[in-house]
Amino acid sequence: MKIILALVVLLVGGVGVLLVLSSNSALSMSPPVKSVGLATPVTLHVSNPHGVRRVSAYLEQNGARYPIYEQTAPARRLLWNRHEPARTVTFEAGKNKAPNIKEGKAKLLVEAVSNDLRGSTDTAEAEVDVVLSAPRVIPDDLQHYINQAGMELVTFTASGSWNDAGAKVGPHVFRSFPLPGQEASHRFSMFAYAWDLPPDITPLVYARNVAGTEATGHFWFKLFPKKFRERDFVLTDSLMEKLVNNIDPDGTLAPGPDLLSRFLKINGEMRRKNNQQLADLRLKTEEKILWNGAFIHYGKEEANFADVRDYKYNGKMVDRQVHLGFDLSDVANAPVNAANDGRVVWAGNLGIYGNCVVLDHGYGLQSIYGHMQKIDLKEGDLVKKGGKMGVAGSTGLAEGVHVHFGMQIDGVQINPREWWDEHWIHDRILSKLEPGK
C-alpha cells in the first residue's frame, strides 16, 4: 500500500512539475494590421521554447467569429522540445477567407497553443477596419514625351475607396498632389524615368486603399532612350590622398588597410549613403510651386549627368560609379547663386558632396549644390533666384574648384537640362497644371 501511495505521489508530483515547466507563447503581428480588404497579408511572429501545436486566426464582427487560418503540429504532452526557435507565420485576412465579413469595424484575433503538457492558449488581437470598396483611377489622355533621365507630369482622377495615389516607373514611386483649384480626387504626379532603367518599363498611375487593394491605369507615352558617355578616371596616390583627406582626415569614416581601400569605401559606400540622404529630403517639400520660370545655368559644363566613370589605378579598373549631376566650372570664392526661388532643406556637410545646399522648389522638385567652400544660409531660409548662397570651393570628393549641380524629383535624381528650358517647363509641366486642362 505504501509503495502504491508513493508511486501516486511521485506521479502527481511529476505531473505538477511538468505543468509548472509548461510555457506560454509570445505573439506579435508585425507590421501592425490596421485594415483588411479582400486578401490582406498578415505576418505573425510566434515564440515559445516548447513550440506550438496549433496556430489559428479569426475575424470577429458583430458577435460572429470567422476562421481564416489554422496550422497544427503533432502534440508533445510529455516529451516536448526545450529550445524551439521562434517562427514566423504568414496568412491572408479578408473577405476571400471570410465571405460573410462586411465593411466596417472588426477584430483580427490570433491564437497559439503551446506544445507541452498544459497546452496553454495565448492570444493577440487587433482592431481593424474592413475596406472592401475598390479604388479606381483614370489617367489623362494627353501625350507624354519622356527623355531617359528626365521627367514628365501626368494628371488623373482617383475615385472609389482610396487613400494613396501617384505614379510608378519601375521600382520608383512618385507622390501625387491635388490639381490647383480642383477637388482632391483630381490629381497630378511629376515623375522621372530614371537614367538606369531599361527602355521597356511602362509608367503607370495607381490608387490604393488602406487595405492594400490597388488599381492602376496606363497612359500614352513615348520614351527617348539615352546612351550616357563613359569616361576613364585615373587615380594616383597623390590624388587619392587629397580626396580621402578632404572627407576623412582621421580615418574614422572610411577606415581601411591602405589608401585605395579607403578611397573605394568613400566612392562606393559613402556615395550610396549620401544619395539616400538626398532622396530622403523628398519629404521636406511644399505642396505649391516655389520656382519661377526657367532655372539659371551657371558656369561651363565639365561633367554631365549620368557620366559613367571607370576608375583606374596602375592601369587596372578598380571601381565604376555614375556621376548624377553637372560639374559647373567656377573659381575659388566665386559666389554660388540659387538657380531658382526655393526654400533651404539642407545646408551643411554631405560626405562626397562636401559643403552642400539643397533647395526645395515645391511638389518634390529640388536642386542640389555641392563642393561649396562656405555656406551663408541655414535650413528653412527662403532664397530668390540668383540669390547668393555661399562661395564655390572643392570640399568633398572634388578634384578642383567647381559646383556640383543636380536636381531630383521626389527623391530620384534627374538631368537638370530640361529645367534650363523655359519652353519645356511650360509645355511639359505648367500647361497641365492649369485648371480645366
C-alpha positions in Angstrom: 0.0 0.0 0.0 2.8 2.4 0.9 4.5 1.6 -2.4 1.3 2.4 -4.3 0.9 5.6 -2.4 4.5 6.6 -3.1 4.0 6.0 -6.8 0.9 8.1 -6.8 2.7 10.9 -5.0 5.6 10.7 -7.5 3.2 10.6 -10.4 1.2 13.6 -9.1 4.4 15.4 -8.3 5.8 14.7 -11.7 2.7 16.0 -13.4 2.8 19.0 -11.2 6.4 19.7 -12.2 5.6 19.3 -15.9 2.6 21.7 -15.5 4.9 24.2 -13.8 7.5 23.8 -16.5 4.9 24.3 -19.3 5.4 27.7 -21.0 3.4 30.5 -22.6 3.6 31.8 -26.2 4.6 35.3 -27.2 2.6 36.6 -30.2 3.0 39.8 -32.3 1.8 40.9 -35.6 4.4 42.9 -37.4 3.9 45.2 -39.2 0.7 46.0 -37.3 -2.5 45.3 -39.1 -4.9 48.3 -39.1 -7.2 47.3 -42.0 -8.2 44.3 -44.1 -9.6 44.0 -47.6 -10.1 41.1 -49.9 -6.8 39.4 -49.1 -4.6 41.4 -46.7 -1.3 39.7 -45.9 -0.6 39.2 -42.1 2.8 38.3 -40.6 2.6 36.7 -37.2 5.7 36.2 -35.0 5.4 33.3 -32.5 7.9 32.4 -29.8 7.6 29.5 -27.3 10.6 27.4 -26.1 8.4 24.3 -26.3 7.0 25.2 -29.7 3.3 25.4 -30.6 0.9 22.6 -31.6 -1.7 25.0 -33.1 -1.8 28.5 -34.6 -5.3 29.8 -35.5 -6.6 33.2 -36.8 -10.1 34.6 -36.8 -12.0 37.7 -37.9 -14.7 38.7 -35.4 -17.5 41.1 -36.3 -20.9 41.8 -34.7 -20.7 38.7 -32.5 -19.7 36.3 -35.2 -16.4 34.6 -35.5 -15.0 33.6 -38.9 -11.9 31.2 -39.0 -9.4 32.3 -41.6 -6.3 30.3 -40.8 -5.1 27.2 -38.9 -1.9 25.3 -38.7 -1.2 22.3 -36.5 1.7 20.2 -35.4 1.9 16.7 -33.7 1.2 17.1 -29.9 4.0 16.5 -27.4 2.5 16.4 -23.9 5.4 14.8 -22.0 8.5 14.7 -24.2 8.4 18.3 -25.5 11.2 20.3 -27.1 13.1 22.7 -24.8 14.7 25.1 -27.2 12.3 25.5 -30.1 13.3 28.6 -32.2 10.8 31.4 -32.8 8.8 31.1 -36.0 7.1 33.4 -38.5 3.7 32.6 -39.9 2.1 34.4 -42.8 -1.5 34.2 -43.9 -4.2 36.3 -45.6 -7.1 38.0 -43.8 -10.1 39.4 -45.6 -13.3 38.6 -47.5 -11.7 35.9 -49.6 -11.2 33.9 -46.4 -14.4 35.2 -44.6 -17.1 35.7 -47.3 -19.6 37.0 -44.7 -17.5 39.8 -43.4 -18.9 43.3 -44.1 -17.4 46.8 -44.4 -16.9 48.4 -41.0 -15.1 47.6 -37.8 -13.9 44.1 -36.9 -11.3 42.4 -34.8 -8.4 40.2 -36.0 -7.6 37.5 -33.4 -4.7 35.1 -33.4 -4.2 32.2 -31.0 -1.3 29.9 -30.3 -1.5 26.7 -28.2 1.8 25.7 -26.5 3.1 22.2 -27.4 3.6 20.8 -23.8 1.5 19.2 -21.1 -0.5 22.3 -20.1 -1.2 23.4 -23.7 -1.9 26.9 -22.7 -3.6 29.2 -25.2 -2.3 32.7 -25.8 -3.8 35.4 -28.0 -3.1 38.6 -29.7 -5.7 40.9 -31.3 -6.0 44.0 -33.4 -8.9 46.3 -34.1 -9.2 46.6 -37.9 -11.2 48.4 -40.5 -12.7 46.2 -43.2 -12.4 48.0 -46.5 -14.0 46.2 -49.5 -14.7 49.1 -51.9 -12.1 49.0 -54.7 -10.2 52.1 -55.7 -10.4 53.3 -59.3 -8.0 55.5 -61.3 -8.4 57.2 -64.7 -5.3 58.8 -66.3 -5.4 61.7 -68.7 -5.4 61.2 -72.5 -2.5 63.6 -73.1 0.7 62.8 -74.9 3.7 62.3 -72.6 7.2 62.5 -74.2 9.9 61.4 -71.8 13.6 61.6 -72.1 15.5 58.9 -70.2 16.9 60.5 -67.0 14.3 63.2 -67.5 10.8 63.7 -66.2 7.1 64.4 -67.1 3.8 65.2 -65.5 0.6 63.1 -65.6 -2.8 64.1 -64.4 -5.5 61.6 -63.3 -8.7 61.1 -61.3 -8.9 58.8 -58.3 -12.2 57.5 -57.1 -13.8 54.8 -55.1 -12.1 53.9 -51.8 -8.5 55.2 -51.8 -6.1 56.9 -49.5 -2.9 56.9 -51.6 -2.3 57.7 -55.3 0.5 58.6 -57.6 2.7 57.4 -60.4 5.1 54.4 -60.7 8.0 53.9 -63.0 9.7 50.6 -62.4 10.8 50.5 -58.8 10.3 54.2 -58.2 7.0 55.6 -56.7 6.1 59.2 -57.1 3.5 61.0 -54.9 0.6 62.9 -56.3 -0.9 66.2 -55.3 -4.4 67.8 -55.9 -4.5 69.9 -59.1 -4.5 73.6 -58.2 -8.1 74.8 -57.7 -9.7 71.4 -58.1 -11.1 68.7 -55.9 -8.7 66.3 -54.1 -9.7 63.5 -56.5 -8.3 65.4 -59.5 -4.5 65.0 -59.1 -1.2 65.2 -60.8 2.2 63.5 -60.3 5.6 64.7 -61.5 7.6 61.5 -62.2 11.0 60.6 -63.6 12.2 57.9 -66.0 15.5 57.1 -64.1 18.7 57.0 -66.0 19.4 53.4 -65.2 16.0 51.9 -66.1 15.7 49.6 -69.2 13.7 51.1 -72.1 10.8 48.6 -71.8 9.4 49.9 -68.5 5.8 51.2 -68.7 4.9 54.2 -66.5 1.5 54.0 -64.8 -0.7 55.7 -62.3 -2.2 54.0 -59.3 -4.7 54.4 -56.5 -4.6 52.3 -53.3 -6.8 51.9 -50.3 -5.9 51.3 -46.7 -6.4 47.6 -47.1 -3.7 47.5 -49.8 -6.1 46.9 -52.8 -4.6 48.8 -55.7 -5.9 49.9 -59.1 -3.6 51.0 -61.9 -4.0 52.9 -65.2 -1.8 53.3 -68.3 -1.4 56.4 -70.3 0.1 57.3 -73.6 3.9 57.9 -73.5 6.9 57.9 -75.8 10.4 57.3 -74.3 13.5 58.7 -75.9 16.3 56.3 -74.6 19.7 57.8 -73.9 23.2 56.4 -74.0 25.3 58.0 -71.4 29.0 58.6 -72.0 31.7 56.6 -70.3 35.0 58.1 -69.1 38.2 56.9 -67.5 39.1 58.5 -64.2 42.8 57.9 -63.5 43.7 57.6 -59.8 47.1 58.4 -58.4 48.3 58.2 -54.9 48.6 61.9 -54.5 45.0 62.5 -55.9 43.5 59.8 -53.6 45.4 61.3 -50.6 43.9 64.7 -51.4 40.3 63.3 -51.8 40.4 61.0 -48.9 41.8 63.7 -46.5 39.2 66.1 -47.8 36.5 63.8 -46.4 38.1 61.6 -43.7 41.4 63.1 -42.5 41.4 60.9 -39.3 40.3 57.7 -40.9 37.2 57.2 -38.8 34.5 57.5 -41.5 36.2 55.2 -44.0 38.8 53.0 -42.3 40.9 50.6 -44.3 44.3 49.0 -44.6 45.5 51.3 -47.4 44.7 54.5 -49.3 43.0 52.7 -52.2 40.6 50.7 -50.0 39.7 53.9 -48.1 39.0 55.8 -51.3 36.9 52.9 -52.7 34.8 52.9 -49.5 34.2 56.6 -49.8 33.5 56.4 -53.5 31.1 53.5 -53.1 29.5 53.1 -49.6 29.6 56.8 -48.7 28.3 57.8 -52.2 25.3 55.5 -51.8 24.6 56.7 -48.2 24.8 60.4 -49.3 22.5 59.8 -52.3 20.0 58.1 -50.0 20.2 61.2 -47.7 19.4 63.4 -50.7 16.5 61.1 -51.6 15.1 61.3 -48.1 14.8 65.1 -48.4 11.8 64.5 -50.7 9.7 64.5 -47.5 10.7 68.2 -46.9 8.7 69.7 -49.8 5.9 72.2 -50.0 2.7 71.5 -51.8 2.9 74.5 -54.1 5.1 75.9 -56.8 8.0 77.9 -55.4 10.1 78.1 -58.6 9.7 81.0 -61.0 10.4 80.4 -64.7 13.5 78.6 -66.1 16.4 77.6 -63.8 19.6 79.6 -64.3 22.5 77.8 -65.9 25.8 78.9 -64.3 29.3 78.1 -65.5 30.8 75.8 -68.1 29.9 72.2 -68.1 32.8 70.0 -67.2 31.0 66.8 -66.4 27.5 65.7 -67.5 24.6 64.0 -65.8 24.9 60.2 -65.6 28.5 60.1 -66.8 29.8 56.6 -66.2 33.2 56.8 -64.6 35.7 53.9 -64.7 38.2 54.5 -62.0 41.7 53.1 -62.9 44.7 52.6 -60.7 48.0 51.4 -62.0 46.4 50.5 -65.3 43.6 48.4 -63.8 39.9 49.3 -63.3 39.2 49.3 -59.6 35.7 50.9 -59.5 32.8 52.2 -61.6 30.4 54.9 -60.4 27.9 57.2 -62.0 28.0 61.0 -61.7 24.5 62.2 -61.0 24.8 65.9 -61.8 26.7 68.5 -63.7 30.1 69.8 -62.7 30.0 73.5 -63.5 33.3 75.3 -63.5 33.9 78.2 -61.2 36.8 80.0 -59.5 37.6 79.8 -55.8 35.5 82.1 -53.6 33.1 83.0 -56.5 29.5 83.3 -55.4 27.2 80.2 -55.7 23.8 81.5 -56.6 20.4 79.9 -56.4 19.2 78.6 -59.8 15.6 79.4 -58.8 13.4 80.5 -56.0 13.2 77.9 -53.2 13.5 77.1 -49.5 16.6 75.6 -48.0 16.1 72.0 -46.8 19.8 71.2 -46.3 22.7 73.4 -45.5 25.8 71.6 -44.3 28.3 68.8 -45.0 27.1 65.9 -47.0 30.0 63.5 -47.4 31.2 63.2 -51.0 29.3 66.4 -51.9 31.2 68.4 -49.3 29.5 71.6 -48.1 26.1 71.3 -49.8 22.9 73.2 -50.1 19.6 71.7 -51.2 16.7 73.9 -52.2 13.1 72.7 -52.4 11.1 74.2 -55.2 7.7 72.6 -54.4 5.9 69.4 -55.3 9.0 67.3 -54.7 11.3 69.2 -57.1 14.7 70.0 -55.5 18.1 71.4 -56.6 21.5 70.4 -55.2 24.7 72.5 -54.9 27.8 70.7 -53.8 31.5 71.2 -53.0 31.0 74.8 -51.7 33.7 76.4 -49.6 31.3 78.4 -47.5 27.6 78.3 -46.9 25.8 81.6 -46.0 22.4 80.4 -45.1 20.5 77.8 -43.0 17.7 75.3 -43.3 14.4 77.0 -43.6 15.7 80.1 -45.3 13.8 81.3 -48.4 16.1 82.1 -51.4 15.3 84.1 -54.5 16.5 83.2 -58.0 20.1 84.4 -58.4 20.5 85.0 -54.6 23.9 84.3 -53.1 24.0 81.1 -51.0 27.8 80.9 -50.4 31.1 80.6 -52.2 32.5 77.9 -54.5 35.2 75.5 -53.4 36.5 72.0 -53.6 35.2 70.3 -50.5 34.1 66.7 -50.5 35.1 64.4 -53.4 36.2 67.2 -55.6 39.5 67.3 -57.6 39.3 71.1 -58.2 37.1 74.1 -57.6 33.6 73.7 -59.2 29.9 73.5 -58.3 28.2 70.1 -58.5 24.7 71.0 -59.6 22.0 68.4 -59.5 18.2 68.1 -59.4 15.7 65.5 -58.2 12.0 64.8 -58.3 10.6 63.0 -55.3 14.0 61.7 -54.4 15.0 60.4 -57.9 17.9 62.4 -59.4 17.2 63.7 -62.9 19.0 65.5 -65.7 18.7 69.2 -64.9 18.9 70.2 -68.6 15.1 70.2 -69.1 14.7 72.7 -66.3 17.0 75.2 -68.0 14.5 75.3 -70.9 11.5 77.7 -70.3 9.6 76.3 -73.2 9.9 72.7 -71.9 8.7 73.8 -68.4 5.6 75.4 -69.9 4.8 72.6 -72.4 5.5 69.6 -70.2 4.7 70.9 -66.7 2.8 74.2 -66.3 0.3 73.8 -69.1 -1.0 70.6 -67.5 -1.5 72.3 -64.1 -3.9 75.0 -65.4 -7.4 74.4 -64.1 -9.7 72.9 -66.7 -6.9 71.3 -68.7 
